[in-house]
Amino acid sequence: MLKKENLQDVYTLSLMQEGILFHALYDKDSAAYFQQMSYEVSGQFDMDIFRSSWNALVRRHDVLRTVFIHKNVPRPLQFVLKDREIDFYTEDISNINDQQAYVETFKAKDRQKSFDLSKDMLIRVSVLRQSEQSYHIILSFHHILMDGWCMPIIQSELLEIYAALKAGKQPVLAPLTRYRDYIQWLERQDKQASLAYWANYLSGYEHLATLPKKQGATSYVLKKSTIEFDKDTSAKLSGLASRQQVTLNTVFQTLWGMLLCLYNNTNDAVFGVTVSGRPPQIQGVERMVGLFINTIPLRIRIEPEQSFDMLVQKVQQDNFSSSSHHYYSLADIQANSPLKQGLTDHIMVFESFPSDNGIDDNAIGFDIRQTDEFEQTNYDLEITVFPGEQIHVRFGFNAQAFTMSQIETLGRHFSNAVHSVLSNNSVSVHDIEFLDDTEKEFLLDRLNDTYRDYPSDKSIIDLFEKQVKEKPDDIAVISGNQTLSYRVLNERVNRIAHHLRKTYHIQPDDPVGIMADRSEWLIIGILGILKSGAAYIPIDPEYPQERIDYIIENSACKAILTETKYLADIPASVTACDIRAIQETDISDPEKIMLPHHLAYIIYTSGSTGKPKGVMLTHQDVVSFNVNMSEVFGFAPSDRMLALTTITFDISVLELITSLLTGMSVVISPDAEIRDPSFLISHFIRFLHCRLPHPG
């Protein structure tokens, strides 16, 4: 419990701190916002002085003595304590054989120790002694305390204090500005003006720009992939920024936004970026320790024929315009945007931290270097750019959402885009090359190599009659208690075909509609229309009358095959007949008048964007489809296909026609029966088409 006498100060949280607190409370088991840094030390290292140096640093910076209270208060508050000591752990591992493995296990266990933000010391130091002059230091803290900008400050001041204490002197450090001054500055900002700015900035943005990933991940497994640019490329990138009079950060933001647009086939993309959030109005802000960074949305809008150099300058202008609103909460920006929490699902970070002052190794007696870092956000993807003599870009990702192969491909595309821009700064954004030669060859040649040998000189009826001739007594159709052999099916089909020829003088490509219930008569009708030489127009009896009328009129149906109960639904302008009542006696195969290039059917789209449109498919198309499906699924004459799709969807062609062209048996029944699992078992169904729900 907090003691009143140990309380030094109380103030509200920054907007970013409030967001982190929310996530910490929402998912207490998450490693998000836990940060861990590892260092190797070699030389004369005094552990007691090191502990004292840390405690001096804790006394100097209020944020290192802060806890966060959210219960029994109107809004979350941060309490600064007067006295607090660093959480400091030491262990001698000099007698352990595999020290590296032990250190890695220790770090993993340390990451599993969560922080209680309301009472714990939110920064801890562990020192593992490996030998007399070799140590491994693990620094762990919660991101709610401070950001990456603070680390060079912390490290520099820590070593300054160490050097002074080692020399028997009192440390003398530069005056500092308290974090409370920043909180007070935040309280004075015009939040309504910032809200209006971001609302205008995001106006009209309605589609998330994302990357393909597995949805519904319930855990986070952090993985990393890094690309590194050589010195020459890094120098060229810096030169590009200088010539365009923009920051290197802006160059990388533009490159990523451009690639994101290309991935999403859009000219408008938004992603999150981090900003330092340190207002220049506060004196000494660059040396303050605390959490200042913020995540804001960055919008990339590509104009037609816009070049990269024009786009990068536009992004720089936008960054400048938004700078006075960088403090504003991303949660509030999202809440006021059309997409809400779906505004962005990944962020880009540019590590432009101040360099430390550097301490002479002789003054402290040892050499220290950072070896590793663990940092995890609540985003499935974080792209971090590290500037320097050799720029490198790290992709930190959730392995439950992305695969390493995906991220490595992403990195390769990003690198290719960089080199494309460097070769021509004025290149049109849409002409930027991000695929390498191997990928181009795969996409353009191998993936498009879809040619397959198929009987292009045959029609659907040619292949159907071939099955009739080869296996006349095998079962073709099962519908309720009705079982039709290929011979019987063909005879009934022929009656329909002869009737249509004689009654309506059918010619190739003539459209004939069919509107019937799911039974053997549906298949008989479709094949009868095809044998007559006409193209069938599928019409669902469940359609609204307006849609039925539209399809019949738009397709100019020469006739409609239907059933008695639907005759009243057929417009008087077209002749309709009951398929079951046709009295034709000729069961011989009619002379073929259609050729493979003639129409087989016209299927109407859903009409979700306006009036339905008829899509025309030929006999040749269906025969090619038949060969491909047989190859993919391995259809065999002994198989049974369940026909459960309405004939107004293309997949019904696979179920009702393709299956018969390969000698299979088609099982067709009313919806009530096919929804019963026992029906599938009792009919020995091997193939059915269905849409599986997405996992999660």
Secondary structure as GFF3:
##gff-version 3
##sequence-region A 1 696
A	DSSP	three_ten_helix	4	6	.	.	.	ID=ss1
A	DSSP	beta_strand	7	12	.	.	.	ID=ss2
A	DSSP	alpha_helix	15	26	.	.	.	ID=ss3
A	DSSP	beta_strand	34	43	.	.	.	ID=ss4
A	DSSP	alpha_helix	47	60	.	.	.	ID=ss5
A	DSSP	three_ten_helix	62	65	.	.	.	ID=ss6
A	DSSP	beta_strand	66	69	.	.	.	ID=ss7
A	DSSP	beta_strand	77	81	.	.	.	ID=ss8
A	DSSP	beta_strand	87	92	.	.	.	ID=ss9
A	DSSP	alpha_helix	99	112	.	.	.	ID=ss10
A	DSSP	beta_strand	123	131	.	.	.	ID=ss11
A	DSSP	beta_strand	134	142	.	.	.	ID=ss12
A	DSSP	alpha_helix	150	166	.	.	.	ID=ss13
A	DSSP	alpha_helix	179	187	.	.	.	ID=ss14
A	DSSP	alpha_helix	191	201	.	.	.	ID=ss15
A	DSSP	beta_strand	222	228	.	.	.	ID=ss16
A	DSSP	alpha_helix	231	244	.	.	.	ID=ss17
A	DSSP	alpha_helix	248	264	.	.	.	ID=ss18
A	DSSP	beta_strand	268	275	.	.	.	ID=ss19
A	DSSP	three_ten_helix	285	287	.	.	.	ID=ss20
A	DSSP	beta_strand	294	301	.	.	.	ID=ss21
A	DSSP	alpha_helix	308	322	.	.	.	ID=ss22
A	DSSP	three_ten_helix	323	325	.	.	.	ID=ss23
A	DSSP	alpha_helix	330	335	.	.	.	ID=ss24
A	DSSP	three_ten_helix	340	342	.	.	.	ID=ss25
A	DSSP	beta_strand	347	350	.	.	.	ID=ss26
A	DSSP	alpha_helix	361	364	.	.	.	ID=ss27
A	DSSP	beta_strand	366	375	.	.	.	ID=ss28
A	DSSP	beta_strand	381	386	.	.	.	ID=ss29
A	DSSP	beta_strand	392	398	.	.	.	ID=ss30
A	DSSP	alpha_helix	404	423	.	.	.	ID=ss31
A	DSSP	three_ten_helix	429	431	.	.	.	ID=ss32
A	DSSP	alpha_helix	437	441	.	.	.	ID=ss33
A	DSSP	pi_helix	442	446	.	.	.	ID=ss34
A	DSSP	alpha_helix	460	470	.	.	.	ID=ss35
A	DSSP	beta_strand	475	479	.	.	.	ID=ss36
A	DSSP	beta_strand	482	485	.	.	.	ID=ss37
A	DSSP	alpha_helix	486	504	.	.	.	ID=ss38
A	DSSP	beta_strand	511	514	.	.	.	ID=ss39
A	DSSP	alpha_helix	520	532	.	.	.	ID=ss40
A	DSSP	beta_strand	535	538	.	.	.	ID=ss41
A	DSSP	alpha_helix	545	555	.	.	.	ID=ss42
A	DSSP	beta_strand	559	562	.	.	.	ID=ss43
A	DSSP	three_ten_helix	564	569	.	.	.	ID=ss44
A	DSSP	beta_strand	576	578	.	.	.	ID=ss45
A	DSSP	three_ten_helix	579	581	.	.	.	ID=ss46
A	DSSP	beta_strand	599	604	.	.	.	ID=ss47
A	DSSP	beta_strand	614	618	.	.	.	ID=ss48
A	DSSP	alpha_helix	619	633	.	.	.	ID=ss49
A	DSSP	beta_strand	640	643	.	.	.	ID=ss50
A	DSSP	alpha_helix	651	653	.	.	.	ID=ss51
A	DSSP	pi_helix	654	658	.	.	.	ID=ss52
A	DSSP	alpha_helix	659	661	.	.	.	ID=ss53
A	DSSP	beta_strand	665	668	.	.	.	ID=ss54
A	DSSP	alpha_helix	671	674	.	.	.	ID=ss55
A	DSSP	alpha_helix	677	682	.	.	.	ID=ss56
###
